[in-house]
Amino acid sequence: MTPTLQLAFDLIRRRSVTPEDAGCMDQMIERLEKIGFKVTKLRRGDTDNFWAVRNGQSIGPLLAFAGHTDVVPSGPEENWSSPPFEPQIRDNFLYGRGAADMKGSLAAMVVACEEFIHQHPDHSGRIAFLITSDEEGPAINGTVKVVEWLEEQGEKIDCCIVGEPSSSERVGDIIKNGRRGSLGLELKVFGVQGHVAYPHLAENPIHNLAPALAELAAEEWDQGNQFFPATSFQVSNINGGTGATNVIPGEVDLLCNWRFSTESTAEELEARARAILDKYNLKYEANFNLSGHPFLTAEGPLVHAVEQAIQKITGKETELSTAGGTSDGRFIAPTGAQVVELGPVNATIHKVDERVKADDLDILKEIYREVLRELLT
C-alpha cells in the first residue's frame, strides 16, 4: 500500500462526523512537524482547527493547502456494502466515508509535501496548511475563524489549493477557480386562519403569496458572464397549514436560495426580492442570510501552475469551472488570495458507499507535488 493510501486509511478509520475531528488533525500534525512545519492549534467553540507553516530559504509566495477533517454522517450503516469507517479496497476502489470528501485529498497533500521537502529542503517561499473540522456543518467556527486569526497576525495567503472533490470523470479534468455566492431567505407570510367553507372570514397566505412567488421564480436576476452562469433562485422548502383539510392556514413558511454570480450582489438581490414581495402587499417577515460571496481566481500564477501540473502528470488538459455549491474557499478568497479547488472525482460524495479509485489518490498527490515545484523552486 502506498504512503498516500495508508494515510487515507488511517484518517477514514476515525469517525470524525462534523464537527468532531476524532484525532485526524493529530495524525496530520505529527507528520507535518517532522518535516519542519510550525503548528498552531486554534480551537474555536466546538471546532478544532490548525494552521501550520514551513518557511523556505528565500522570498516567495505563501502556498496554503486548505481542507477539512470532518465528514457528513454515514446514514444507516447496514446500507453500506462495507462499514463506512472501516476503509477497504475492492476492485481498485477505496471505500469509506471521507474517501472523496475529503480525507483522500488531505492524505495526498501531506504526502506531497513530505516528498517535495525531501527533494527540495531549501525551497523558496512558504508552505502552509489551514485545516478545520467544521466545513460540513454550520461553518461558523472553522475556516472563517482561522482567516480572522490570520488577519490579526498580519499573515497573508498568496495562493491556496482547497482539496474539495472537484473532478468529474478523472482526476484533474476540472478545477474550480471560483464559486457562486449563496444567499438564503427564510420567509414567513401571514394571513388569517379560518374554515375553508367561509373564506370571506379568513385570509389565505398561500393564495396571497402565489403571484409573488411566481414572479420571483420567473425573474431574470442577471445573465451571468463568461465565468459564471446566470443567477438562479430556488424554493427549497414550503410549509403551511394545520394538517386538516378544512382549515385555511394562518401563515406559510418558505426557505429559498439564490446562487449568484459576480454580476449581482447580495444587497441587490435582497432589495429586488423585497420589492416584489411589497408589490403584492403581503404581510411578511423576511430573514436574508448570506453564506458566501462569489469569488473568481482569474488566470495567474496559481491557475497556470495547476494547469501545468495536471498536464505533466496526467497528459491531459483541464477545464476551469465555477459550478457547484459553496466551499471554504469563500472565506479565503476575500483576503486577496488566489484560490482554486482541486481534488478527486466527486461522483459519490455524501452517498452510501462513498469511494474513489485507489490509484487516483496517488495521481492527486503527484499533481500537488508538481504544483509545489512549479511555485516554490
N, C-alpha and C positions, 0 to 999 in steps of 0.2 A: 504494500500500500504506500502511495506517495505521501510525503510530508503534508501536502495540502489536504488530501483526503483524510489523513489521520487527525489533523486538527479539526476538520469539519465534523468528523465522527465525535470527537471529544466535546465539541460545542453543542451538537444536536442532542447528545445524551442529557444535557442539562435542561430541565423543564422550566425554561425561562419565559413563562406566559406573562405578557405585559401587565404591570411594569416590573416584574421580577427579572433579575439578572441571573440568579442561581449560580453565581460563581464563574460565568463566562468571561467577565472582564478580568478576573484574577488570572485566568489562563493566558489571556492576551497580554496582560501587563507583564507577567513573568517572562514571556518570550521577548517583549519589546525592551525591557530593561537590560536583558542580556546583550542586546546589540546597541546599547548606548542611548536609549530614549530616557528622558526625564519625564516622570509621570505625575500628574496632579489629579487626585480623585475629587470629584465635585458632586457630592450627593445633594440633591435638591428635593425637598418633600419626600415622596415615596420612591424617588427615582435615582438610580446610580448612573453616573456619567464619569468619563475621564477624558483628559487632554494629555497627550503625550507628544513630545517634540525632541528631535535629534538635530543638533546643529552640524552643518557641514564645515569644511575648511576654508571656504571663500564665500563671497557675496553671491546671492542668487535668490530665486523665488522660494516662498514657503508653499510647499505642496502638501495638502492635507487629504487624508483618506477619511471619509465620514461614513458612519453606519450605525446599526442598532443590533443589540443582542436579544431584544425581546421578540417574541413571536405571538401570533394570534392563537386562541385556543384550538385544540385539535378537533373538537366535536366528539361525538361518541367514538371511543377508540375501537369498538368492535366493528365499525365500518371500514377501518383501515385493513389493508392486506398484511401489514406487519405493524407492531406497536409504534406510534408516531415518535416516541422519544428513545427508541432503540434502533439506531440507523442500520440499514442493511444495503448491500449492493446486490442487485439482481438484474441480470441481462444488461449489465453496464450502466444501470441507473442507480443513483444514490437516493434512497427513500428516507424520509424523516421530516418532521415539522421544522422548517427553517432551512432546509437544504437549498432552496432557491431564494428565500426571503427571510434573512439574508446571511445566514451563518456560513454558507459556501463562499460568499464574497469576502467575509471577514477572514476566513482561513486563507483565501488567495492573497489578500492584502498583506497579512502578516508574513507569510512565506515569501512573497515577492520582495518585501523589504529585507528579510534575512538574506536572501540570495543576492540582492543588489548591493547591500552593505558589505557582504563578504567579497564581492567583486570590486566594489568602489568604496572602500572605507573612508577615503578623503573626498567624497563627493562635495559639490558646491551646494549652496542654498540650505534649506532645512526641510525635513520630512516630519509630518505630524499626523496624529490620529485624533479624531473627535468622535467619541463613541457614547451612545446613550442606551437606556432601556425603556424609553418612553415614546418610541416612534409609532408603534401600533396602537397606542392608547390615546389619551387626550392631547398628548404632545405639548404639555404646558410646563413640565419640569425637566425637559430633556435638552435637545439641541438649542432651543431658544434661550435657555438659561446659560448654557456654556458660551454661546455667542455674546450674551450680555457680559459675562465674566471676561471674555477675551477683549471686548471693547474697553472695559475698565482697566485692563492690564496694558492697553495700548498695542495689543497684538493684532496683526492683520494677516489674514489668509490671502495669498495671491491666487492660487489655483486649488480647486477641490474636486475630488472624484468621490461621488456618492455611490455606494455599491448596490443600489437598488437594481432588481432584475429587469433590465431594460431591453434585453434581446428578445427577438420574436421567434425565429426559426433556428438560428445558430448563434453561438457566442460572437458578439461584436457586430451583428448585422445592423443593429440600431443603437445609437447612443442618444440620450436625451440631453439636448443643450438648452432646455428651458421647460417651463411648465406653465399651464394656465393658472390664473388666480381662482380662488374659491370663495364665494360669498353665499352664506346661508341666510334663510329667512324663516323665523317662527312667526306665523300669522294666526291670530285669533279674530274671528268675525262674529259680532254679537247680533242676536235677533231677539225674538220673544217666543218662549215656548208656549205651545198650545195644542189643542186637539186638531187632528187632520180634517175632521168634519166641519171645523169652524175656523177656516184660515183667516177670516177677516178679524178674528180676535187674537191672531198671532202674527209673527213676522219671521219668515223662514230665511235664516242667514245663508243657507246653501243656495237658494234661489237668488238672493241678492248678490252673492259672490260670483255666480256663474259667468255673467258677462265680463266682469273684470278679469276673472281667471282666463277666460278665452282670449282676451286681449293680451294678457301677459304671455300666454303661450304662443301667440301669433306674432308678437313683437320682434322686429329685427333690431337687435341691440347694437350690433356692428357687423361689418363684413369680414372681420379678421384681416390678416395681412399675409405676406409671403412666408412668415414663420408660424402663424397661429391660425387655426380655423375660427370661424365666427363664434362669438359668444353664444352660449346656449343656456336656456332656462328650463328647469325640470321640477315638477312636483313629485316629491319622493314619498309623501305620506299625507293622507287626509282622513279626518275622523270627526264625526258629528252624530248626534242622536243618542237616545237612551237605550236603544236596542229594541224598542217596541215599534210596531208597525203603525200605530195610531197616534204617535206623538210627533209634532213638529219640534225640531231641536231648538234650543235657545242659543246655541253657539256652535261654531265649527272651527277646527284647528287644522292648520296645514304646515308642513315642512317643505321648503323649496330650496333650490340651489342654482346659482349661476356659476358656470365655469367660463371665465372671461379672459379675453386676450388683452394685449397691451394697447389695443385701440379704445378700451374703456377703463374707467376707474371704478372702484367700489362706491365712491361718493356719487358718481354719475348714475350708476345703476340703481342705487337706493332712491335717489331723487326721482328718477323716471318711474320706478315702481310705485312710489308713494303718490305720484301724480295720477297714475292710472287708478289706484285704489280710491283716491279722493274724487276722481271724476264721477264715480258711481255712488257717491255719498254714503259709503259704508261706515258703519261703526266698527272700529277695529283697533287692535293693538299689534304692532309690528316690531319684532326684535331682529335686527340685522347683525350677523356675526361674520366678520372677515377672518378666515383661517389662513389665508395666504395670498400675497400679491403675485401677479405673473412675473416671471423673470426670463431673461434670454441671455445666453452667452454667445455672442457673435463669433465669427471667425477670428482666431487669435492664437497665441502660443499653446494654450491647453487643448483647444479643439484640434489644432494641427498635430500636436504630439499624439493625441489619442488616435486620430485617423491614421497617422504613420505607423503607430504601434500595431493597430489591427491589421493593416495591410501587410506588415512584415511578418507577423505571427500566423495569420490565417490565409494570407494570399488573396484576400477579398476586400472589396470596398465596403464602406459603412454608410449608413444613412442617418442624417440628423433629423430629430423629431422633437416636437413639444407636446405630443399627445399623451393621454393617460391622466391619472389622478395627481394628487399633490405628493410631495416628499419633503424631507427635512432640508432639501436644497433651498426651499423658500425662505428659510431663516438665515442661510449663509450668503446667498446672492446679494441681498441688500447692503451688505458690508463692503461691496465693491469687488468681491472675489469672482473670478471666473469659475463657473460650476458646470460640471457635466455628470450625468448618471451613466454608469457602465457596470453591468452585472450579467448574470446568467439568463437563460431563457425563462420567460415568465408564465409559461402555459399552465402551470399547476399551483401557482402561489395561492395561499389561503384555502386550498382544496384538500379533500381527503386524498391520501397517497401523494402528497407533495413530493416532487422528485426532480433531479437534474441528471443529465448524463455525467457519469463519474469523470470521464475524460475532460469534460468542459471546464471543470474547476481548475485543472492544471493549465488549460489554454488561457483561462482568465488570469491566472497567476502570471503567466508569461507576458500577457498584454500589460498588466500593471507594472511588471518589472521593466518592460521596454519603455513605458511612459516615464518612469523614473530616470532611465538612462537618457531619454530624449531631453528632459528638462533640467537634469541635475549633473550632467557631465559635459 
